[in-house]
Amino acid sequence: MIVSNLELIFGKRINKHLGVVQGSSVRAKHAGRDIMAGLKNLVGGELKGYTELLQESREEATDRMIEQARSLGANAVLNVRYSTSSVAAGAAEIYVYGTAVLLSE
């Protein structure tokens, strides 16, 4: 499955638009990560626990979008975009969407 933020793929032709596909993941902070983040705030630096949490969420949301595209018969998802939002205290949603298409040479 080709996944790209581009509207076109060089050397490929869009044969069919299959529609918008999406995936999301909502994750809550882990108490241990939250304590370490609080300590890190005192001295500065990357909050690696949160970085890992968001990376896992992006991967899960992307996998869900790809599965939805496959179920429509797509071989690519183009114009992919990501969005993040806070849905509750200590919980964030990663949302990804794009256009499912059927590409050919």
N, CA and C atoms as an extended XYZ file, in Angstrom:
315
Properties=species:S:1:pos:R:3:atomname:S:1:resname:S:1:resid:I:1 pbc="F F F"
N         0.850       -1.181        0.000 N   MET     1
C         0.000        0.000        0.000 CA  MET     1
C         0.889        1.235        0.000 C   MET     1
N         0.709        2.085       -0.975 N   ILE     2
C         1.418        3.365       -1.020 CA  ILE     2
C         0.643        4.353       -0.158 C   ILE     2
N         1.341        5.004        0.763 N   VAL     3
C         0.742        6.035        1.603 CA  VAL     3
C         1.599        7.282        1.432 C   VAL     3
N         0.969        8.377        0.974 N   SER     4
C         1.743        9.577        0.671 CA  SER     4
C         0.944       10.837        0.990 C   SER     4
N         1.678       11.887        1.345 N   ASN     5
C         1.021       13.179        1.540 CA  ASN     5
C         0.905       13.948        0.224 C   ASN     5
N         1.412       13.381       -0.866 N   LEU     6
C         1.300       13.998       -2.191 CA  LEU     6
C        -0.067       13.707       -2.806 C   LEU     6
N        -0.474       14.554       -3.737 N   GLU     7
C        -1.744       14.342       -4.428 CA  GLU     7
C        -1.603       13.381       -5.600 C   GLU     7
N        -0.387       13.243       -6.112 N   LEU     8
C        -0.099       12.358       -7.238 CA  LEU     8
C         1.190       11.610       -6.950 C   LEU     8
N         1.355       10.457       -7.589 N   ILE     9
C         2.596        9.697       -7.496 CA  ILE     9
C         3.212        9.673       -8.892 C   ILE     9
N         4.428       10.185       -9.008 N   PHE    10
C         5.108       10.248      -10.292 CA  PHE    10
C         5.188        8.851      -10.913 C   PHE    10
N         4.837        8.735      -12.181 N   GLY    11
C         4.899        7.471      -12.901 CA  GLY    11
C         3.673        6.596      -12.705 C   GLY    11
N         2.715        7.046      -11.919 N   LYS    12
C         1.487        6.278      -11.679 CA  LYS    12
C         0.300        7.109      -12.138 C   LYS    12
N        -0.766        6.417      -12.459 N   ARG    13
C        -1.989        7.089      -12.877 CA  ARG    13
C        -3.127        6.687      -11.947 C   ARG    13
N        -3.940        7.657      -11.556 N   ILE    14
C        -5.103        7.344      -10.725 CA  ILE    14
C        -6.210        6.833      -11.638 C   ILE    14
N        -6.584        5.567      -11.442 N   ASN    15
C        -7.661        4.968      -12.234 CA  ASN    15
C        -9.025        5.173      -11.593 C   ASN    15
N        -9.031        5.240      -10.265 N   LYS    16
C       -10.318        5.342       -9.583 CA  LYS    16
C       -10.137        5.977       -8.209 C   LYS    16
N       -10.991        6.935       -7.883 N   HIS    17
C       -11.061        7.493       -6.529 CA  HIS    17
C       -12.067        6.647       -5.762 C   HIS    17
N       -11.665        6.169       -4.606 N   LEU    18
C       -12.546        5.303       -3.820 CA  LEU    18
C       -13.117        6.002       -2.595 C   LEU    18
N       -12.676        7.213       -2.337 N   GLY    19
C       -13.244        7.978       -1.243 CA  GLY    19
C       -12.267        8.263       -0.123 C   GLY    19
N       -12.739        9.039        0.830 N   VAL    20
C       -11.935        9.405        1.992 CA  VAL    20
C       -11.897        8.226        2.966 C   VAL    20
N       -10.706        7.945        3.474 N   VAL    21
C       -10.540        6.917        4.499 CA  VAL    21
C        -9.885        7.569        5.705 C   VAL    21
N       -10.116        6.987        6.863 N   GLN    22
C        -9.596        7.582        8.087 CA  GLN    22
C        -9.276        6.511        9.116 C   GLN    22
N        -8.478        6.907       10.069 N   GLY    23
C        -8.166        6.053       11.206 CA  GLY    23
C        -7.891        6.950       12.397 C   GLY    23
N        -8.164        6.447       13.586 N   SER    24
C        -7.874        7.247       14.770 CA  SER    24
C        -7.458        6.346       15.920 C   SER    24
N        -6.827        6.964       16.884 N   SER    25
C        -6.404        6.274       18.096 CA  SER    25
C        -6.457        7.286       19.233 C   SER    25
N        -7.088        6.896       20.324 N   VAL    26
C        -7.150        7.747       21.510 CA  VAL    26
C        -6.362        7.038       22.603 C   VAL    26
N        -5.412        7.729       23.158 N   ARG    27
C        -4.563        7.149       24.202 CA  ARG    27
C        -4.539        8.058       25.415 C   ARG    27
N        -4.450        7.437       26.568 N   ALA    28
C        -4.352        8.180       27.823 CA  ALA    28
C        -2.925        8.100       28.339 C   ALA    28
N        -2.557        9.114       29.117 N   LYS    29
C        -1.229        9.126       29.727 CA  LYS    29
C        -1.113        8.012       30.758 C   LYS    29
N         0.047        7.484       30.881 N   HIS    30
C         0.389        6.458       31.871 CA  HIS    30
C         0.910        7.173       33.114 C   HIS    30
N         0.483        6.749       34.283 N   ALA    31
C         0.877        7.435       35.525 CA  ALA    31
C         2.397        7.517       35.667 C   ALA    31
N         3.096        6.449       35.334 N   GLY    32
C         4.561        6.453       35.417 CA  GLY    32
C         5.176        7.458       34.467 C   GLY    32
N         4.640        7.517       33.263 N   ARG    33
C         5.135        8.483       32.276 CA  ARG    33
C         4.846        9.904       32.753 C   ARG    33
N         3.685       10.097       33.378 N   ASP    34
C         3.291       11.409       33.849 CA  ASP    34
C         4.235       11.912       34.946 C   ASP    34
N         4.628       11.029       35.840 N   ILE    35
C         5.559       11.402       36.917 CA  ILE    35
C         6.909       11.789       36.320 C   ILE    35
N         7.397       10.969       35.390 N   MET    36
C         8.689       11.257       34.759 CA  MET    36
C         8.624       12.562       33.949 C   MET    36
N         7.487       12.822       33.308 N   ALA    37
C         7.331       14.052       32.541 CA  ALA    37
C         7.377       15.258       33.466 C   ALA    37
N         6.760       15.132       34.623 N   GLY    38
C         6.792       16.219       35.595 CA  GLY    38
C         8.201       16.523       36.053 C   GLY    38
N         8.983       15.489       36.281 N   LEU    39
C        10.380       15.682       36.670 CA  LEU    39
C        11.182       16.299       35.532 C   LEU    39
N        10.928       15.845       34.325 N   LYS    40
C        11.649       16.352       33.156 CA  LYS    40
C        11.333       17.833       32.926 C   LYS    40
N        10.112       18.237       33.257 N   ASN    41
C         9.735       19.648       33.116 CA  ASN    41
C        10.612       20.559       33.972 C   ASN    41
N        11.104       20.042       35.072 N   LEU    42
C        11.949       20.838       35.957 CA  LEU    42
C        13.314       21.124       35.342 C   LEU    42
N        13.846       20.155       34.583 N   VAL    43
C        15.191       20.304       34.032 CA  VAL    43
C        15.204       20.536       32.518 C   VAL    43
N        14.055       20.333       31.868 N   GLY    44
C        13.968       20.526       30.420 CA  GLY    44
C        14.380       19.286       29.649 C   GLY    44
N        14.060       19.253       28.376 N   GLY    45
C        14.425       18.144       27.512 CA  GLY    45
C        13.200       17.440       26.949 C   GLY    45
N        13.466       16.453       26.127 N   GLU    46
C        12.401       15.705       25.463 CA  GLU    46
C        11.672       14.817       26.456 C   GLU    46
N        10.355       14.758       26.313 N   LEU    47
C         9.534       13.863       27.124 CA  LEU    47
C         9.379       12.561       26.337 C   LEU    47
N        10.377       11.678       26.455 N   LYS    48
C        10.459       10.487       25.607 CA  LYS    48
C         9.261        9.564       25.774 C   LYS    48
N         8.723        9.471       26.978 N   GLY    49
C         7.549        8.629       27.195 CA  GLY    49
C         6.371        9.095       26.357 C   GLY    49
N         6.179       10.409       26.280 N   TYR    50
C         5.085       10.954       25.481 CA  TYR    50
C         5.377       10.844       23.996 C   TYR    50
N         6.626       11.024       23.621 N   THR    51
C         7.013       10.865       22.221 CA  THR    51
C         6.686        9.453       21.750 C   THR    51
N         7.031        8.457       22.558 N   GLU    52
C         6.736        7.050       22.223 CA  GLU    52
C         5.232        6.812       22.166 C   GLU    52
N         4.495        7.377       23.112 N   LEU    53
C         3.044        7.218       23.154 CA  LEU    53
C         2.407        7.757       21.878 C   LEU    53
N         2.817        8.943       21.445 N   LEU    54
C         2.253        9.530       20.237 CA  LEU    54
C         2.678        8.770       18.984 C   LEU    54
N         3.909        8.268       18.961 N   GLN    55
C         4.365        7.474       17.813 CA  GLN    55
C         3.538        6.193       17.681 C   GLN    55
N         3.300        5.523       18.801 N   GLU    56
C         2.469        4.315       18.782 CA  GLU    56
C         1.056        4.647       18.300 C   GLU    56
N         0.523        5.764       18.750 N   SER    57
C        -0.823        6.179       18.336 CA  SER    57
C        -0.875        6.481       16.848 C   SER    57
N         0.147        7.167       16.310 N   ARG    58
C         0.194        7.464       14.873 CA  ARG    58
C         0.229        6.171       14.066 C   ARG    58
N         1.047        5.220       14.494 N   GLU    59
C         1.145        3.944       13.779 CA  GLU    59
C        -0.190        3.199       13.795 C   GLU    59
N        -0.843        3.171       14.959 N   GLU    60
C        -2.124        2.482       15.074 CA  GLU    60
C        -3.188        3.161       14.200 C   GLU    60
N        -3.261        4.479       14.237 N   ALA    61
C        -4.234        5.212       13.423 CA  ALA    61
C        -3.969        4.989       11.932 C   ALA    61
N        -2.700        5.023       11.539 N   THR    62
C        -2.339        4.797       10.134 CA  THR    62
C        -2.714        3.393        9.697 C   THR    62
N        -2.441        2.392       10.531 N   ASP    63
C        -2.808        1.007       10.215 CA  ASP    63
C        -4.317        0.874       10.010 C   ASP    63
N        -5.095        1.558       10.834 N   ARG    64
C        -6.556        1.504       10.710 CA  ARG    64
C        -7.015        2.157        9.406 C   ARG    64
N        -6.376        3.263        9.021 N   MET    65
C        -6.714        3.919        7.770 CA  MET    65
C        -6.386        3.007        6.581 C   MET    65
N        -5.220        2.372        6.635 N   ILE    66
C        -4.807        1.466        5.556 CA  ILE    66
C        -5.771        0.294        5.433 C   ILE    66
N        -6.196       -0.262        6.541 N   GLU    67
C        -7.157       -1.371        6.503 CA  GLU    67
C        -8.474       -0.943        5.860 C   GLU    67
N        -8.928        0.269        6.184 N   GLN    68
C       -10.154        0.768        5.578 CA  GLN    68
C        -9.962        0.934        4.069 C   GLN    68
N        -8.802        1.435        3.648 N   ALA    69
C        -8.514        1.590        2.219 CA  ALA    69
C        -8.476        0.234        1.517 C   ALA    69
N        -7.844       -0.745        2.145 N   ARG    70
C        -7.796       -2.107        1.554 CA  ARG    70
C        -9.194       -2.679        1.375 C   ARG    70
N       -10.053       -2.440        2.346 N   SER    71
C       -11.415       -2.985        2.262 CA  SER    71
C       -12.194       -2.375        1.097 C   SER    71
N       -11.774       -1.195        0.635 N   LEU    72
C       -12.401       -0.560       -0.522 CA  LEU    72
C       -11.753       -0.987       -1.840 C   LEU    72
N       -10.652       -1.740       -1.762 N   GLY    73
C        -9.951       -2.182       -2.960 CA  GLY    73
C        -8.846       -1.248       -3.412 C   GLY    73
N        -8.434       -0.332       -2.562 N   ALA    74
C        -7.393        0.640       -2.913 CA  ALA    74
C        -6.005        0.006       -2.858 C   ALA    74
N        -5.086        0.569       -3.625 N   ASN    75
C        -3.682        0.189       -3.502 CA  ASN    75
C        -2.824        1.384       -3.084 C   ASN    75
N        -3.492        2.516       -2.796 N   ALA    76
C        -2.773        3.701       -2.319 CA  ALA    76
C        -3.723        4.622       -1.563 C   ALA    76
N        -3.126        5.395       -0.655 N   VAL    77
C        -3.856        6.471        0.027 CA  VAL    77
C        -3.025        7.730       -0.174 C   VAL    77
N        -3.628        8.712       -0.818 N   LEU    78
C        -2.921        9.943       -1.156 CA  LEU    78
C        -3.444       11.120       -0.339 C   LEU    78
N        -2.644       12.188       -0.341 N   ASN    79
C        -3.002       13.428        0.349 CA  ASN    79
C        -3.280       13.178        1.838 C   ASN    79
N        -2.431       12.378        2.463 N   VAL    80
C        -2.607       11.975        3.859 CA  VAL    80
C        -2.271       13.138        4.790 C   VAL    80
N        -3.120       13.315        5.798 N   ARG    81
C        -2.940       14.363        6.795 CA  ARG    81
C        -3.174       13.787        8.192 C   ARG    81
N        -2.447       14.343        9.159 N   TYR    82
C        -2.576       13.943       10.565 CA  TYR    82
C        -3.083       15.117       11.392 C   TYR    82
N        -3.828       14.804       12.416 N   SER    83
C        -4.325       15.807       13.335 CA  SER    83
C        -4.268       15.242       14.751 C   SER    83
N        -4.000       16.105       15.703 N   THR    84
C        -3.964       15.701       17.114 CA  THR    84
C        -4.882       16.607       17.896 C   THR    84
N        -5.624       16.024       18.828 N   SER    85
C        -6.479       16.849       19.680 CA  SER    85
C        -6.589       16.210       21.056 C   SER    85
N        -6.862       17.051       22.014 N   SER    86
C        -7.090       16.593       23.376 CA  SER    86
C        -8.577       16.285       23.515 C   SER    86
N        -8.908       15.077       23.961 N   VAL    87
C       -10.316       14.691       24.065 CA  VAL    87
C       -10.798       14.638       25.508 C   VAL    87
N        -9.873       14.559       26.439 N   ALA    88
C       -10.198       14.547       27.868 CA  ALA    88
C        -8.915       14.875       28.617 C   ALA    88
N        -9.034       15.140       29.885 N   ALA    89
C        -7.835       15.411       30.690 CA  ALA    89
C        -6.921       14.194       30.637 C   ALA    89
N        -5.750       14.386       30.110 N   GLY    90
C        -4.774       13.301       30.055 CA  GLY    90
C        -4.940       12.344       28.888 C   GLY    90
N        -5.828       12.637       27.934 N   ALA    91
C        -6.016       11.747       26.780 CA  ALA    91
C        -5.969       12.561       25.491 C   ALA    91
N        -5.341       11.986       24.473 N   ALA    92
C        -5.218       12.660       23.181 CA  ALA    92
C        -5.629       11.720       22.060 C   ALA    92
N        -6.177       12.316       21.004 N   GLU    93
C        -6.549       11.555       19.818 CA  GLU    93
C        -5.602       11.908       18.686 C   GLU    93
N        -5.151       10.895       17.980 N   ILE    94
C        -4.433       11.069       16.722 CA  ILE    94
C        -5.419       10.650       15.639 C   ILE    94
N        -5.639       11.523       14.685 N   TYR    95
C        -6.581       11.270       13.602 CA  TYR    95
C        -5.820       11.412       12.288 C   TYR    95
N        -5.976       10.443       11.396 N   VAL    96
C        -5.313       10.481       10.093 CA  VAL    96
C        -6.366       10.227        9.022 C   VAL    96
N        -6.240       10.941        7.904 N   TYR    97
C        -7.198       10.749        6.822 CA  TYR    97
C        -6.507       10.990        5.489 C   TYR    97
N        -7.083       10.448        4.449 N   GLY    98
C        -6.550       10.614        3.108 CA  GLY    98
C        -7.553       10.110        2.085 C   GLY    98
N        -7.157       10.115        0.824 N   THR    99
C        -8.016        9.668       -0.276 CA  THR    99
C        -7.546        8.309       -0.765 C   THR    99
N        -8.423        7.333       -0.681 N   ALA   100
C        -8.130        5.984       -1.176 CA  ALA   100
C        -8.284        5.987       -2.694 C   ALA   100
N        -7.277        5.454       -3.385 N   VAL   101
C        -7.313        5.417       -4.848 CA  VAL   101
C        -6.794        4.078       -5.349 C   VAL   101
N        -7.097        3.820       -6.609 N   LEU   102
C        -6.553        2.666       -7.319 CA  LEU   102
C        -5.586        3.236       -8.351 C   LEU   102
N        -4.299        2.926       -8.198 N   LEU   103
C        -3.254        3.413       -9.097 CA  LEU   103
C        -2.843        2.334      -10.094 C   LEU   103
N        -2.362        2.767      -11.251 N   SER   104
C        -1.749        1.873      -12.224 CA  SER   104
C        -0.531        2.565      -12.821 C   SER   104
N         0.269        1.811      -13.541 N   GLU   105
C         1.478        2.359      -14.194 CA  GLU   105
C         1.113        3.350      -15.260 C   GLU   105
